[in-house]
Amino acid sequence: MADPYQNNVYHQGGGDPYGTYGEGGDQGGYGYQGESYPQEEDAASDATEGHDDEDQMYEGEYQGIPHPDEVKAAQRAARAKARQAQAGATELEELAEQYEDIMEDCGHGRFQWTLFIVLGLALMADGVECFVVGFVLPSAEKDMCLSNGEKGMLGLIVFLGMMVGAFIWGGMADKLGRRKCLIWALTVNCVFAFLSSFAQGYGFFLFFRLFSGIGIGGSVPIVYSYFSEFLQMDKRGEHLSWLCMFWMVGGIYASFTAWGIIPRYGWGFSMGTEFQFHGWRVFVLVCALPAITSLVGLMFMPESPRFLLENAKHDEAWMILKNVHDTNWRAKGQPEKVFQVTHIKAPKTNEDEFIEIQSATGTAIQRWAVRTLTLCKLVGPKMNVASLLGPELRLSTLFMAIIWFTMAFSYYGLGVWFPDMIKYLQQEEYESKVKVFHRERVERFHFNFSLENQIHREGEYINDKFINIEMKSVKFEDSLFEDCYFEDIKSTETMFENCTIRSTVFYNTDLYEEKFIDCKLENTTFLHNKRGCHLDIDEENDVLIYLVSFLGSLAVLPGNIISALFMEKIGRVKIIGLSMLISAGCTFFLFLSFSQAAIIAWQCLFCGVSVAAWNGIEVITVELYPASKRATAFGVLNALCKLAAILGSSIFASFVGVTKVVPILLSCAALVCGGLVALKLPETREKILQ
């Protein structure tokens, strides 16, 4: 199929292919086509034949309601008047004004909703990525024999990868394009997510999940920058907030698929003892589907025309804007609407434009090398951060950094603390029901039933058989085993401490010598011990894990809806400040939570309130920065967010079972600080996207 953006010709003013478009005229130099100018042959739809615009009557004419076109014209006239009063407006400011007028003409319709779904799936993939490791860890730790330190590293490696990815992809999207970089980022995520599902060793699995996180880390900064540049001012806050709902959908999707796949081991297969593909690996594959679907959809989406205009690609930007206009108005049943923009006032190219060696003075490899080195320099840490610390952006960047960090520190820290605290309460309840056997003597007995949650002290076991049983949370202290036989034993948290074991055989068990602490082993034999680690289906796949995550994700829905509906009415600043302060108040009630149900309830309330703050933060981040730095700023701040997530989850988890005062006070102080700083931000709801 031919490219719709090629072989299209329209007439430009002057001979300079990238010069100033449409100077002069009644429209302030923006080149809107008036009635006195003939339309171009390819600008009109076939449906305009035989159609008379005067035949249509506006329904609100007799009710004194102004026509929407009249409202738009009045708004444009007001902006033009303000621009004339403001001497010394830059070319980029004039482009921003014109671009807003063009997006108003294009309207909001089918094109934006299609892009909304495609980019929403990319955002959904980011949400899924945050849950994947948490859901597979109980199974993966058994499948790959993970220690506590390795489990902790696996939990943090995803956020580390997302932090690096946000920083890199955000900067690249401002230099190479939103669509192109998002395609690359999702491709990296899909490839390494696929490889991680087949990785049998811990090292390879860790490596692949790291790069999977680097890939998906680019989705958030690019998605919001990309979508915002197809929205007009009065739709921007609301629809960016609706877009945030896909992150919630990602959490629900991950919870449901984990519950449906991981506990059911018929989904997997094995090839001998060296290659095992259990249900949790199938779950890892299924979690890549949102990213794959978004990747396919992006193949049919155009680049952001605002990015193209910033980089002097005017022809391509004009064709994309015309396509957006025609797609929307055809879907609304008005194909006769004509895209009336003939000229676009072009800014000069950026000073940090890529350096190219002319073909006459260098080879293709040399040009590629120079371009790559220049790109690395432009998206490096020094250039990325320095570009956000100029005189005009320094204060905004400082405020936004504080807000992003404090919000992420509390949100992700409590996000780890809530489920860990629930597990701790479960363990306390479990241990309170332990059965203690003191000085029992068992002789010539055949144990053919499982032992669970028991402590045996100073017991004597003479000529007993333990065959084909499970031992879960069983401890033998100061006991004697003589002439006993253990066969086909599967154990979890079972140990022998200060025991004497004589003339005893352990055959095909997972009772390794490490489980015998300060024991005397006399004439004891271990035969055909089970190698590696083995999954315990009943113990490791607790439905409560999925239920808590599902409820936390679902609780976000009311906050999302409310923030989307009131984003334009209340304003970004008030929504962020009030939501963060209310979230801080919610954390205080955790002092009164002594049961699992209470903690789950407060988790849902906290998630529902805090999501409104997240929506406001993401919207105002898009609007505070100009197009040339938008994705870069979002990437740097999102990377800071992931750093705060790593710190918060590590700090909060260390206090589980010790005290809940420190996590509550830390989260409350951070949220209050961020909320107060947010109130100092400038309001951007009526600001044209720069």
C-alpha positions in Angstrom: 0.0 0.0 0.0 1.3 3.4 -0.9 2.4 5.8 1.9 -0.4 8.4 2.2 2.2 11.0 3.2 4.2 10.7 0.0 3.6 12.1 -3.5 1.4 14.9 -2.0 2.1 18.4 -3.3 0.8 21.6 -2.0 2.0 25.1 -2.8 4.3 27.0 -0.5 4.9 30.7 -0.4 8.3 31.7 -1.6 11.2 29.6 -2.8 12.6 28.5 0.5 11.4 25.0 1.3 11.7 25.6 5.0 11.1 29.3 5.2 8.4 31.4 6.9 4.9 30.3 5.7 2.0 32.6 5.0 3.2 35.9 6.2 0.7 38.7 6.2 -3.0 38.4 5.7 -6.0 38.9 8.0 -5.3 35.8 10.0 -2.1 37.1 11.6 0.2 35.4 9.2 -1.2 31.9 9.9 -2.5 31.3 6.4 -6.1 30.2 7.1 -7.9 30.0 3.8 -10.6 32.7 3.4 -13.5 32.8 0.9 -11.6 35.0 -1.5 -8.9 32.4 -2.0 -9.4 29.5 -4.4 -9.1 26.0 -2.7 -6.6 23.6 -3.8 -7.7 20.6 -5.9 -6.7 18.0 -3.2 -8.1 20.0 -0.3 -11.8 19.4 -0.9 -13.8 16.3 -0.4 -16.0 14.8 -3.2 -18.9 15.2 -0.9 -18.8 19.0 -1.3 -20.3 18.7 -4.8 -23.8 20.0 -4.8 -23.7 21.0 -1.2 -24.7 24.4 -0.1 -23.5 25.5 3.4 -26.3 28.1 3.6 -28.9 25.3 3.6 -27.9 24.3 7.1 -29.5 26.1 10.1 -27.9 26.2 13.5 -30.4 24.8 16.0 -29.4 27.2 18.8 -29.8 30.3 16.7 -33.2 31.2 18.0 -32.2 30.4 21.6 -29.5 33.0 21.7 -26.8 30.3 22.0 -23.7 31.3 20.0 -22.5 28.9 17.4 -19.4 26.9 18.4 -17.5 28.3 15.4 -18.3 31.8 16.7 -16.9 30.9 20.1 -13.7 29.6 18.5 -13.4 32.7 16.4 -13.8 34.9 19.5 -11.2 32.9 21.4 -8.8 33.2 18.5 -9.4 36.9 18.2 -8.7 37.3 21.9 -5.5 35.3 21.6 -4.4 37.4 18.6 -5.1 40.6 20.4 -3.1 39.4 23.4 -0.3 38.4 21.1 -0.2 41.8 19.5 -0.1 43.5 22.9 2.8 41.3 23.9 5.7 42.6 22.0 8.6 40.3 21.1 6.7 37.0 20.8 9.0 34.3 19.6 8.5 32.1 16.6 7.9 29.1 18.9 5.1 31.0 20.7 3.5 32.0 17.4 3.7 28.4 16.3 2.0 27.3 19.6 -0.8 29.7 19.0 -1.3 28.6 15.4 -1.1 24.9 16.4 -3.8 25.3 19.0 -6.0 27.0 16.3 -5.3 24.1 13.9 -6.2 21.4 16.6 -9.5 23.3 17.3 -10.3 23.1 13.6 -9.4 19.4 13.5 -11.8 18.8 16.5 -11.8 15.8 18.8 -13.1 12.6 17.3 -12.3 9.2 15.8 -8.6 9.9 15.3 -8.0 10.9 19.0 -10.0 7.9 20.3 -8.1 5.5 18.1 -4.8 6.9 19.3 -6.2 6.9 22.9 -6.7 3.1 22.7 -3.2 2.4 21.1 -1.3 4.6 23.6 -3.5 3.3 26.5 -2.3 -0.2 25.8 1.3 1.0 26.0 0.4 2.6 29.4 -1.3 -0.6 30.4 1.9 -2.5 29.6 3.7 -0.3 32.1 1.1 -1.1 34.8 1.4 -4.8 34.1 5.2 -4.6 34.4 5.0 -3.3 37.9 3.0 -6.4 39.0 4.7 -9.2 37.1 7.6 -9.9 39.4 5.5 -9.6 42.5 3.1 -12.2 41.2 5.7 -14.7 39.9 8.1 -14.4 42.8 6.5 -17.0 45.2 6.8 -19.6 42.4 10.0 -18.4 40.8 11.9 -18.5 44.2 11.1 -22.2 44.4 11.7 -22.9 40.7 15.1 -21.2 40.7 16.1 -21.7 44.4 16.3 -18.0 45.2 17.7 -16.7 48.5 16.1 -13.7 50.3 18.8 -11.4 48.8 18.1 -12.7 45.3 14.4 -12.2 45.8 14.9 -8.6 46.9 17.2 -7.8 43.9 14.6 -9.3 41.5 11.9 -7.1 43.0 14.1 -4.0 42.6 15.6 -4.7 39.2 12.4 -3.9 37.3 12.2 -0.4 38.8 15.9 0.1 38.2 15.4 -0.8 34.5 12.3 1.5 34.3 14.3 4.3 35.8 17.1 4.0 33.2 14.5 3.5 30.4 12.5 6.6 31.3 15.7 8.7 31.3 17.0 7.4 28.0 13.8 7.2 26.0 12.4 10.5 27.2 15.5 12.4 25.8 15.5 10.4 22.6 11.8 11.1 21.9 12.5 14.8 21.8 15.3 14.2 19.3 14.1 11.3 17.1 10.3 11.5 17.4 7.6 10.2 19.8 6.2 7.4 17.6 9.6 6.0 16.5 11.0 5.9 20.1 7.9 4.4 21.5 8.0 1.6 18.9 11.6 0.9 19.8 10.9 0.9 23.5 8.0 -1.5 23.3 10.0 -3.7 21.0 12.8 -4.0 23.6 10.2 -4.7 26.2 8.5 -7.5 24.2 11.7 -9.2 23.1 13.2 -9.4 26.6 9.9 -10.3 28.3 9.7 -13.2 25.9 13.3 -14.3 26.6 12.8 -14.0 30.4 9.9 -16.5 30.4 12.3 -19.2 29.1 15.3 -18.3 31.3 16.0 -21.2 33.6 18.8 -19.6 35.6 18.5 -16.7 38.0 21.2 -14.6 36.3 19.6 -14.8 32.9 16.2 -14.1 34.3 17.5 -11.0 36.2 19.2 -9.7 33.1 16.2 -10.1 30.8 13.8 -8.5 33.3 16.3 -5.6 33.6 16.1 -4.9 29.9 12.4 -5.5 29.8 12.1 -2.8 32.4 14.4 -0.5 30.3 12.1 -0.9 27.4 8.8 -0.3 29.1 10.3 2.6 31.0 9.9 4.7 27.9 6.2 4.2 27.7 5.0 6.7 30.3 7.1 9.8 29.3 6.5 9.2 25.6 2.8 8.3 25.8 1.7 11.5 27.6 3.9 13.8 25.4 2.6 12.1 22.2 -1.1 12.1 23.1 -1.1 15.7 24.5 0.1 17.0 21.1 -3.1 15.8 19.4 -5.4 17.4 21.9 -6.8 20.9 22.0 -6.6 23.0 25.1 -10.1 22.5 26.5 -9.9 18.7 26.1 -6.3 18.1 27.3 -6.7 17.7 31.0 -9.8 15.5 30.9 -8.6 13.1 28.2 -5.1 12.8 29.6 -6.8 11.8 32.9 -8.9 9.2 31.1 -5.7 7.9 29.6 -4.4 7.2 33.1 -7.1 4.6 33.6 -5.2 2.2 31.5 -2.6 1.9 34.2 -5.4 0.7 36.5 -6.6 -1.7 33.8 -3.0 -3.1 33.7 -3.2 -3.9 37.4 -6.5 -5.7 37.0 -5.3 -7.6 33.9 -2.2 -8.8 35.7 -4.2 -9.8 38.8 -6.8 -11.8 36.8 -4.3 -13.5 34.5 -2.0 -14.4 37.5 -5.0 -16.0 39.4 -6.1 -17.8 36.2 -2.7 -19.1 35.1 -0.1 -19.4 37.9 -1.8 -21.9 40.2 -2.7 -24.2 37.2 0.4 -26.1 36.4 -1.3 -27.9 33.5 -0.5 -24.7 31.5 3.2 -25.6 31.6 5.4 -28.4 30.3 8.9 -29.8 31.0 11.7 -31.3 29.0 13.5 -33.6 31.4 14.9 -32.1 34.6 16.9 -29.3 33.0 14.1 -27.4 31.3 10.9 -26.5 33.3 8.2 -24.3 31.9 5.7 -23.9 34.7 2.5 -21.8 34.8 4.2 -18.7 36.1 6.3 -18.6 32.9 3.2 -18.7 30.8 1.9 -15.7 32.8 5.1 -13.8 32.0 4.4 -14.4 28.3 0.7 -13.3 28.6 1.8 -10.1 30.3 3.5 -9.0 27.1 0.3 -9.0 25.1 -0.7 -5.3 25.8 2.7 -4.2 24.7 2.5 -6.3 21.5 -1.0 -5.0 20.7 0.1 -1.4 21.2 3.2 -2.0 19.0 1.0 -3.3 16.2 -1.4 -0.3 16.5 1.5 2.2 16.4 2.4 0.9 13.0 -0.8 2.6 11.7 -0.4 5.9 13.7 1.5 9.0 12.5 4.2 10.9 14.1 3.3 13.9 16.3 2.9 16.8 13.9 4.1 19.2 16.7 7.4 17.3 16.9 7.7 17.5 13.1 7.1 21.2 13.0 9.7 21.8 15.7 12.1 20.0 13.5 11.2 21.8 10.3 9.4 18.9 8.6 6.4 21.0 7.5 5.1 19.0 4.6 4.7 15.8 6.6 3.2 17.7 9.5 0.7 19.4 7.2 -0.4 16.1 5.7 -0.9 14.5 9.1 -2.9 17.4 10.4 -5.1 17.2 7.3 -5.6 13.5 7.8 -6.6 14.1 11.5 -9.1 16.8 10.4 -10.7 14.7 7.6 -10.8 11.5 9.8 -12.7 13.3 12.6 -15.2 15.2 10.4 -16.0 12.2 8.2 -16.7 10.2 11.4 -19.1 13.0 12.5 -21.0 12.9 9.3 -19.6 16.2 7.9 -17.2 15.2 5.1 -17.8 18.5 3.5 -15.6 20.2 6.1 -12.4 21.3 4.4 -9.0 21.6 6.1 -8.4 25.3 5.5 -4.8 25.7 6.6 -2.6 26.3 3.6 0.5 27.7 5.3 2.2 27.1 8.6 4.6 29.6 10.2 7.8 27.6 10.6 10.3 28.2 13.5 13.9 28.0 12.7 15.6 24.7 13.4 17.2 24.1 16.8 20.8 24.9 17.4 21.5 21.4 18.7 20.4 19.8 15.5 22.2 16.6 14.5 25.5 17.0 12.8 25.8 15.3 9.5 29.0 14.8 7.4 28.2 15.6 3.8 28.3 12.6 1.4 31.2 14.3 -0.5 33.4 14.4 2.5 32.6 11.2 4.4 31.4 7.6 4.1 28.1 6.3 5.3 29.8 4.7 8.3 31.4 8.0 9.3 28.0 9.8 9.0 26.4 7.1 11.1 29.1 7.4 13.8 28.9 11.2 14.0 25.1 11.0 14.2 25.2 8.4 17.0 27.8 10.3 19.0 25.8 13.5 18.7 22.7 11.7 19.8 24.4 10.2 22.8 25.7 13.6 23.8 22.3 15.2 23.4 20.4 12.6 25.5 23.1 12.1 28.0 22.6 12.9 31.7 24.4 16.2 31.6 22.5 17.6 28.6 19.1 16.2 29.7 19.2 17.7 33.2 20.9 20.9 32.1 18.2 21.6 29.5 15.6 21.6 32.4 17.6 23.9 34.7 17.6 27.1 32.5 16.3 30.3 34.0 12.7 29.9 32.7 12.3 26.2 33.9 14.6 26.0 36.9 11.9 26.7 39.6 9.2 24.6 37.9 11.6 21.7 37.6 12.6 21.9 41.2 9.0 22.0 42.4 8.0 19.1 40.0 11.0 17.0 41.2 9.9 17.4 44.8 6.3 16.5 44.0 7.2 13.5 41.9 9.7 12.2 44.5 7.4 12.6 47.5 4.4 11.1 45.8 6.3 8.1 44.5 8.1 7.5 47.8 4.8 7.3 49.6 2.8 5.5 47.0 5.2 2.7 46.1 6.5 2.5 49.7 3.0 1.9 51.0 2.3 -0.3 48.0 4.9 -2.7 49.3 4.1 -2.2 52.9 0.3 -3.1 52.6 0.7 -6.6 51.2 3.8 -7.3 53.4 1.9 -6.3 56.5 -1.0 -8.5 55.5 1.4 -11.4 55.1 2.9 -10.6 58.5 -0.5 -10.7 60.1 -1.3 -14.0 58.4 1.9 -15.4 59.7 1.2 -14.2 63.2 -2.2 -15.8 63.1 -0.7 -19.0 61.7 2.0 -19.2 64.4 -0.6 -18.6 67.2 -2.2 -21.9 66.2 1.0 -23.9 66.5 0.8 -27.3 68.2 3.5 -28.2 70.7 4.3 -31.8 71.5 6.5 -32.2 74.6 8.5 -35.4 75.4 6.5 -37.7 73.2 7.8 -41.2 72.6 6.8 -42.9 69.3 8.0 -46.4 68.5 7.5 -48.5 65.4 4.9 -46.1 63.9 4.3 -45.4 60.2 3.7 -41.7 59.6 1.6 -41.6 56.4 -0.1 -38.2 57.0 1.3 -34.7 56.7 2.7 -32.7 59.6 2.0 -29.0 59.7 2.6 -26.1 62.1 4.1 -28.2 64.8 6.9 -28.1 67.4 8.2 -31.3 68.8 10.5 -31.0 71.9 12.6 -33.6 73.6 10.8 -36.4 71.7 12.0 -40.0 71.0 11.3 -41.7 67.7 12.4 -45.3 67.6 12.2 -47.4 64.5 9.6 -45.1 62.8 8.8 -44.6 59.1 8.1 -41.3 57.5 7.0 -42.1 53.9 5.5 -39.9 51.2 4.4 -37.1 53.4 4.7 -33.3 53.5 6.2 -31.4 56.4 5.2 -27.7 56.6 6.5 -25.4 59.3 7.6 -28.4 61.5 10.5 -28.1 64.0 12.1 -30.8 66.1 14.1 -29.6 69.1 16.3 -31.7 71.4 14.8 -34.9 70.0 16.2 -38.4 69.3 15.7 -40.4 66.0 17.0 -43.9 66.0 16.6 -46.6 63.3 14.1 -44.4 61.4 13.4 -44.3 57.7 12.5 -41.1 55.7 11.3 -41.5 52.1 9.7 -39.1 49.5 9.6 -36.2 51.9 8.6 -32.7 50.7 9.3 -30.0 53.3 8.7 -26.3 53.8 10.3 -24.3 56.6 11.1 -27.6 58.4 14.3 -28.0 60.5 15.9 -30.2 63.1 17.7 -28.4 65.9 20.0 -29.9 68.5 18.8 -33.4 67.7 20.6 -36.8 67.8 20.0 -38.9 64.7 21.3 -42.5 64.7 21.2 -45.3 62.1 18.7 -43.4 60.0 18.2 -43.3 56.3 16.9 -40.4 54.2 15.9 -41.5 50.7 14.6 -39.2 48.0 13.9 -36.3 50.4 14.6 -32.6 50.3 15.9 -32.7 53.9 19.4 -31.5 53.3 22.2 -31.4 55.9 21.7 -27.6 56.1 18.3 -28.3 57.8 20.0 -30.1 60.7 21.3 -27.3 63.0 23.7 -28.4 65.8 22.6 -32.0 65.3 24.6 -35.2 65.9 24.4 -37.4 62.9 25.6 -41.0 63.7 25.6 -43.6 61.0 23.1 -41.6 59.0 22.7 -42.0 55.3 21.3 -39.6 52.6 20.4 -41.3 49.4 19.2 -39.8 46.1 18.3 -36.4 47.7 16.0 -34.3 45.5 18.0 -31.8 43.5 17.1 -28.1 43.2 13.9 -26.6 44.5 10.4 -27.7 43.9 7.1 -25.9 43.6 4.6 -26.3 46.4 1.3 -25.6 44.7 -0.9 -25.4 47.7 1.4 -23.2 49.7 2.9 -20.7 47.3 -0.1 -19.6 45.3 -2.3 -17.7 47.8 -5.4 -16.2 46.2 -5.2 -13.3 48.7 -2.1 -12.0 46.9 -4.1 -11.6 43.7 -7.2 -10.3 45.6 -5.3 -7.5 47.3 -3.7 -6.3 44.1 -7.0 -6.5 42.3 -8.9 -4.5 44.9 -6.1 -1.9 45.0 -6.2 -1.5 41.2 -10.0 -1.4 41.2 -10.1 1.2 43.9 -8.4 3.6 41.5 -11.5 3.8 39.3 -13.5 6.4 41.4 -10.5 8.6 41.8 -9.8 8.4 38.0 -13.3 9.3 37.1 -13.6 12.2 39.5 -10.2 13.7 38.6 -11.0 13.4 34.8 -14.4 15.2 35.2 -13.1 18.0 37.4 -9.6 18.4 36.0 -10.7 21.3 33.8 -13.1 22.8 36.3 -11.0 22.7 39.5 -7.6 22.9 37.9 -4.4 20.8 38.1 -2.8 22.5 41.0 -5.8 22.2 43.4 -6.3 18.6 42.5 -2.7 17.7 43.2 -2.5 19.6 46.4 -5.8 18.5 47.9 -5.3 14.9 46.8 -1.9 14.6 48.4 -3.0 16.3 51.6 -6.1 14.0 51.8 -3.9 11.0 51.1 -1.6 12.1 54.0 -4.7 12.1 56.3 -5.6 8.6 55.2 -2.3 7.3 56.3 -2.9 8.4 59.9 -5.8 6.0 60.2 -3.4 3.1 59.7 -2.6 3.5 63.3 -6.1 2.1 64.0 -5.7 -0.9 61.7 -5.1 -4.1 63.5 -6.7 -6.6 61.1 -6.2 -7.7 57.5 -9.6 -6.4 56.5 -8.8 -2.9 57.9 -5.5 -2.7 56.1 -7.1 -3.7 52.8 -9.8 -1.1 53.3 -7.3 1.7 53.9 -5.2 0.5 51.0 -8.2 0.9 48.7 -9.0 4.3 50.1 -5.4 5.5 49.8 -5.1 4.3 46.2 -8.4 5.9 45.2 -7.4 9.3 46.5 -3.8 9.3 45.4 -4.6 8.5 41.8 -6.2 11.9 41.5 -2.9 13.4 42.5 -1.0 11.2 40.0 -3.4 12.4 37.2 -2.8 16.0 38.0 0.9 15.5 38.2 1.1 13.9 34.8 -1.1 16.5 33.1 0.8 19.5 34.6 4.1 17.9 33.7 3.1 17.8 30.0 1.9 21.5 30.1 4.7 23.1 31.9 7.4 22.2 29.4 7.8 23.2 25.7 7.6 20.6 22.9 11.4 20.5 22.5 11.8 19.5 26.2 8.5 17.8 27.0 9.4 14.2 26.8 12.9 14.9 28.2 11.4 16.5 31.3 8.8 13.7 31.7 11.6 11.1 31.4 13.8 12.8 33.9 11.0 13.2 36.4 9.7 9.7 35.8 13.2 8.3 36.4 13.3 10.3 39.7 9.9 8.7 40.5 11.3 5.2 40.0 14.3 6.0 42.2 11.9 7.1 44.9 10.0 3.9 44.4 13.1 1.8 45.0 14.0 3.8 48.1 10.4 3.8 49.5 9.8 0.0 48.9 13.2 -0.9 50.5 12.7 1.4 53.5 9.1 0.5 54.2 9.6 -3.2 53.8 12.4 -3.2 56.5 9.9 -2.0 59.1 7.3 -4.8 58.5 6.9 -6.7 61.8 9.0 -4.1 63.6 6.9 -1.0 63.9 4.3 0.7 61.7 4.9 4.2 63.2 8.0 4.9 61.0 6.3 4.0 57.6 3.2 6.0 58.5 5.1 9.1 59.6 7.4 9.0 56.6 4.6 8.7 54.1 2.5 11.3 55.8 5.4 13.8 56.0 6.3 13.2 52.3 2.7 13.7 51.1 2.2 16.9 53.1 5.5 18.3 51.8 4.6 17.5 48.2 1.1 18.8 48.6 2.2 22.2 49.9 4.8 22.5 47.2 2.2 21.7 44.6 0.1 24.7 45.6 3.0 26.9 44.5 2.9 25.7 40.9 1.4 27.9 38.2 -2.1 26.8 37.0 -1.9 25.5 33.4 -5.5 24.6 32.4 -5.9 27.6 30.1 -2.4 27.6 28.9 -1.6 26.8 25.2 0.7 23.9 24.8 4.1 25.4 24.1 
